[in-house]
Amino acid sequence: EKMFSLDGFSVGMELGGGISLGRYFGLTGSALYEYNFVEAVQLTLTPGLAFDLRQVWDWPREKMRSMWLSFEVGFQRYFNRGVDSWSKSAVVGIQLGM
């Protein structure tokens, strides 16, 4: 079973956000619910830890509204396809506030 993509047309809704833990670090998180028209339902939960690059680097402090480097772990699962386990992924990302 392909766990990282849905075949065909799908619609979904994602809710996410973050909170600052002080001067340098923050927590991020999101929840994504997708429904595919081949009757697949998928849920993805993604918590993460972010580092504020504006606190240690002059260029983003002068040019950007925000700049975060993050490490996120994704947990993904189908709910009506007979899959009884969660797939896991890790992502390194950068968020730019212009």
C-alpha positions, 0 to 999 in steps of 0.5 A: 500500500502506498502510504505517502500519496493518494491516487486520484482526486482528493480534498483535505483540510490542514490546521497547523501552527507554532509557538515560541519557546523563548529566544531561539526555539519554537514548537510546530505542529499540524494535522492534515485530514484527506479524503480521496474519491477512491474512498481512502481516508488519510490522517497526517500528524506532524510535530516539530522543533524549530530554530529562529535563524534571525537570532543568530544571523544578521542577513535574515534579521535585516531582510526577512520578517521571520526565518526558521529552520525546522525538524519535523516528524510526520506520522501518516495513516490510512483509516479505511484501507485495512492498514493498521500501522502508521508510516513515519517520515522526517523532514528538515525545512525552512520557513520564510516570512517575507 
